[in-house]
Amino acid sequence: MFADFIKHYDLIRSILRDVFLYGCFSRDDYENKKRGSSRKVSYEMRRIQQYIEKDFIKFDRDGKTKLLSLSYDSITNTKNFLVSTYLNKSFTKADLKLHYSILLALNHYDKTITLKELEEFFVENELLDYDKVSSKTIERKLKELCDSMGLVTCEKQGRGKSYGIAQDILRSLKDEEIVNLYLVTSLYKNVFFPNMAGYYFQDTLKQYISFHRNMTKDYEDVFQYQKLHFHPIIEEEILWKLIKAISKNRKVKIEYKLSENRQVRYNKEIVIPYKIRYDVDCGRFYLVAFYNERCFVSRLDRIQEIHLLEEEYSEEGLIEKYNFSMGKSWSSVHLNGESAPQTLKFKVTIESNSEMYIIDRIKGELKTYSVEKQEENTFVFTKEVNDCYEMIPWIRGYYGKIEVMEPSYVKRKINSDWKEMLKNYGVIS
């Protein structure tokens, strides 16, 4: 019906964001919003449903319109099922056949062989159609297997090169040590970013355990997690590009995901990427960058593409600018020019000394603050932050314990939220 593999992840990411995760648009709404090809969008939506297990896809209806969304419990399911959406890659039948034919041929010999010997093996065993595959193509595939995948070794032999199967780098590890490595990977694939590398490594290690060590025990879902977010993984291709740019001090051009009526500042401008911030509570990545001495923050889920440029930048003075702009940011709000931090003041009341752990926990989460003990079990905290409004979700987590004193607009907002909640539960009308 349609090809199994595609070249770019951009459209997959866009559909996942707007149809399955954040917007939950219908197909027609998405097509109108993006002005995309109806046929192409339909194909990509079907691809996504092929790769994501049916148990995680929820169907709702708005009249005759069918709405899709993702529904999952990160406690009962600790494996990020969105990883499989990255399986959409650009491989042809000939490319896959060449990949395995090379490994088959090299595995056949007990020594390294030259490109000519490899081609002779292909001819003798009728493995390839040379009307479709050239010597240069085979050489490029050998280089990929050697440099990118590490499956093949390459040695200088006179004026040419010889190739062989790479040695098993895990051969010195005992079976028990291999299992421990697998368990460590199982943990870190969900707690270290980017996650994708951990998932790919664990999958490879699982196959190695099964096929090379002949061990069949299943070690899935050994660990449980708090605040485990699956959705940021679809931004990891963009995240990797930014990490590469930052590590090499290279400037980038950002292309944002724009709707018809929305414009974004710094779109397609050359900027300096400096830091990546991650909001643990909501599972969201932010890029902190500079443009003409100004700091700005971009959510990665609003970035369509990152173009890595050859132009480099100097880090001189950037740490001072970053500390000024983001040093007192609770999450992602930055300062520029004459802007100044705001002051949040709140009172915490506990029942007895047995609840002192709440005070200690608040201190640990605030990190920088001043506190004054007013009564036996009452503490007044003061904290400087770029934007007090950003702290409202954190304050909500301590409802019943925290009373906001300043600023007044935060206090009004929280009072309003309380009233709405009480109306929903029928306590007040």
Beta strands, then each sheet from edge to edge (+ up, - down):
strand 1: 57-62
strand 2: 65-70
strand 3: 113-114
strand 4: 152-157
strand 5: 160-165
strand 6: 250-256
strand 7: 270-279
strand 8: 284-291
strand 9: 294-299
strand 10: 303-312
strand 11: 342-349
strand 12: 370-375
strand 13: 378-385
strand 14: 402-406
sheet 1: 1+ 2-
sheet 2: 3+ 5- 4+
sheet 3: 9+ 8- 7+ 6- 10+
sheet 4: 12+ 13- 11+ 14-
end
